[in-house]
C-alpha cells in the first residue's frame, strides 16, 4: 500500500499527520536533509493529541526540496501553505532565515 493510500484510509487526523511527517522525513533524509518539526503540530505530537492544531510547520535548510516532494505528491500551494484536501493535510515549510535558526 502506498503512503497516499495509507493516508487516505487513516481516519484519525493525528495518526495521519504522524504518518505523513514520518514519510516526508524519510524522503528528505535520503537527500541528507533533516527537517525540524516546530509549532503547534510538534506540541500535538508531544502531547499525543492533548493540544490540537490543523497545520504542520516544518523548518528545513532547503525548503525547495520539500516543495518538490509536496508538489509531486499532489499538494497545491496557496500562499505560504501547501494543502491536499483529500487527506486533509496543510503544511507550511520555513527556511532557516524565516525561522531565525542557524542550522550550520
Helices and strands as residue ranges (DSSP letters): H 3-9, H 13-29, E 36-38, H 39-46, E 55-59, H 63-72, E 76-78, E 81-84, G 85-87, E 89-94, H 96-99
